[in-house]
Amino acid sequence: MSDDGTLVVSPLLDSREVAAYLKVSESTLSRWRSAGTGPPFLRLGGIARYRLDAVDRWLGELEHDHASEG
């Protein structure tokens, strides 16, 4: 929710948009979906959709702190 109490919903993106956002091919994104290793997604009428904030959170979880690497 926002400060004024209105509900803020992250936009839904299709596979083409997410692949472009991540700079990978749609087939790579599809492979990640099948393997369960890609960003979280929803199935709406059999079509994969992604919430932008969920994709960004997933990216954040992949980040490495190079200072902590040996």
C-alpha positions in Angstrom: 0.0 0.0 0.0 1.1 3.5 -0.6 1.2 6.2 2.1 -2.3 7.4 1.2 -3.8 3.9 1.6 -4.2 3.0 -2.0 -3.2 -0.4 -3.2 -0.1 -0.4 -5.5 0.2 -3.4 -7.7 3.3 -4.2 -9.7 2.7 -4.4 -13.4 2.5 -7.8 -15.1 4.9 -8.5 -17.9 4.9 -11.2 -20.5 7.8 -13.5 -21.3 9.0 -11.4 -24.2 9.2 -8.3 -22.0 10.9 -10.1 -19.1 13.4 -11.7 -21.5 14.3 -8.3 -22.9 14.5 -6.8 -19.4 16.9 -9.5 -18.4 18.7 -9.5 -21.7 18.2 -13.2 -22.3 16.4 -15.1 -25.0 12.8 -16.2 -24.5 14.0 -19.8 -24.7 16.4 -19.3 -21.8 13.6 -17.8 -19.8 11.4 -20.8 -20.7 14.2 -23.2 -19.6 14.5 -21.4 -16.3 10.7 -21.7 -15.8 10.8 -25.4 -16.5 13.8 -25.9 -14.2 12.3 -23.8 -11.4 15.4 -21.5 -11.4 14.1 -18.4 -13.0 12.1 -15.5 -11.6 8.7 -16.3 -10.0 5.8 -16.2 -12.4 2.0 -16.6 -12.6 0.0 -18.7 -15.0 -3.0 -16.8 -16.3 -5.0 -18.8 -18.8 -1.9 -21.0 -19.5 0.3 -18.0 -20.2 3.2 -17.1 -18.0 3.2 -13.6 -16.5 5.7 -11.9 -14.3 5.3 -9.2 -11.6 8.0 -6.6 -12.2 8.7 -6.3 -8.4 9.1 -10.1 -8.1 11.6 -10.2 -11.0 13.6 -7.4 -9.3 13.6 -9.2 -6.0 14.8 -12.4 -7.7 17.6 -10.4 -9.3 18.6 -9.0 -5.9 18.8 -12.5 -4.5 21.3 -13.4 -7.2 23.7 -10.5 -6.4 27.0 -11.5 -4.8 28.9 -9.4 -2.4 32.5 -9.7 -3.9 34.0 -8.5 -0.6 32.7 -11.6 1.2 34.1 -14.0 -1.5 37.4 -15.6 -0.8 
